[in-house]
Amino acid sequence: MKQSDQYLKIVEWSDEDSCYVGTCPGLMYGGIHGKDEVKVYRELCQAVEEVIKLYKEDKKPLPPPTSKEGYSGKFVLRVSPDLHKTLALRALQTEESLNNYCQNILKAAVFPPAKKR
């Protein structure tokens, strides 16, 4: 396995840029742009190899790997007391726990329903 295989590489369509954008979060800033998804992925893989090479040349430690990251399903989110109060009240109004209410809000923000045509 190559060292670059330890880093998650993402290629996704960007409506804002009207092209595919390839990124490697946690290892490099910026991304690779292009109209061909496969070509963007190839160029991203090459860029990741080059970034790793630069880390080694500069004798800097590589960031932690991201490709096999485990997620527990738990994280702590700090919010202002006013937002906490508003969320808690809205959860009560919808007869949901604060946890379920916030989870549903996050899901809707990250996975918005498909637009009807």
C-alpha positions in Angstrom: 0.0 0.0 0.0 1.3 3.5 -0.9 1.4 6.1 1.8 -1.0 8.2 -0.3 -3.6 5.5 0.1 -4.0 6.5 3.7 -5.6 9.8 2.8 -9.2 10.3 1.7 -9.6 11.7 -1.8 -12.9 13.3 -2.7 -14.1 14.3 -6.2 -17.5 16.0 -6.4 -19.4 18.2 -8.7 -19.5 21.9 -7.8 -22.5 23.9 -9.1 -20.7 27.0 -8.0 -17.6 26.3 -10.2 -19.5 24.3 -12.9 -16.9 21.6 -12.8 -15.6 18.7 -10.7 -13.4 19.6 -7.7 -11.0 17.1 -6.1 -9.8 17.6 -2.5 -7.8 15.7 0.1 -9.0 17.2 3.4 -6.5 17.0 6.2 -3.5 16.8 3.9 -3.6 19.6 1.4 -5.4 22.9 1.0 -7.1 23.8 -2.3 -8.1 21.3 -4.9 -8.0 20.1 -8.5 -10.7 21.4 -10.9 -11.8 20.0 -14.2 -14.7 18.9 -16.4 -13.7 15.2 -16.5 -14.3 13.4 -13.2 -11.8 10.7 -13.8 -9.1 13.1 -14.9 -9.6 15.2 -11.8 -9.2 12.1 -9.6 -6.0 11.1 -11.4 -4.6 14.6 -11.0 -5.7 14.6 -7.4 -3.8 11.4 -6.7 -0.7 12.8 -8.3 -1.0 16.0 -6.3 -1.3 14.0 -3.1 1.8 12.1 -4.0 3.6 15.4 -4.5 2.4 16.9 -1.2 3.7 13.8 0.6 7.0 14.1 -1.1 7.3 17.7 0.0 6.5 16.8 3.6 9.3 14.2 3.5 11.8 16.6 1.8 11.0 19.2 4.5 11.3 16.5 7.2 7.9 17.5 8.5 5.6 14.8 10.0 2.6 13.9 7.9 -0.9 14.7 9.2 -2.8 11.7 10.6 -4.3 9.4 7.9 -8.0 10.1 7.0 -9.0 7.2 4.8 -9.9 4.7 7.6 -11.1 7.3 10.0 -13.6 5.8 12.5 -16.6 7.8 13.6 -18.4 7.1 16.8 -21.5 9.1 16.0 -20.8 11.4 18.9 -19.3 14.9 18.9 -19.5 17.9 21.2 -20.8 21.2 19.7 -20.5 24.4 21.6 -23.2 27.0 21.0 -24.2 30.3 22.6 -26.6 30.1 25.6 -29.3 31.9 23.5 -29.0 29.3 20.7 -29.1 26.5 23.2 -32.3 27.9 24.7 -33.9 28.4 21.3 -33.1 24.8 20.2 -34.3 23.3 23.4 -37.6 25.2 23.2 -38.2 24.2 19.6 -37.4 20.6 20.5 -40.0 20.8 23.2 -42.6 22.3 20.8 -42.0 19.4 18.3 -42.1 16.9 21.1 -38.6 15.7 20.3 -35.5 15.3 22.4 -32.9 18.1 21.9 -30.6 15.5 20.4 -33.2 14.3 17.8 -34.2 17.8 16.9 -30.6 18.9 16.3 -29.9 15.7 14.4 -32.8 16.4 12.1 -31.8 20.0 11.5 -28.2 18.9 10.6 -29.5 16.1 8.3 -31.7 18.6 6.4 -28.8 21.0 6.1 -26.3 18.4 4.8 -28.8 16.3 2.8 -31.4 18.7 1.5 -34.4 17.1 -0.2 -34.1 16.9 -4.0 -35.8 19.7 -5.8 -39.0 18.8 -7.7 -39.0 19.5 -11.4 
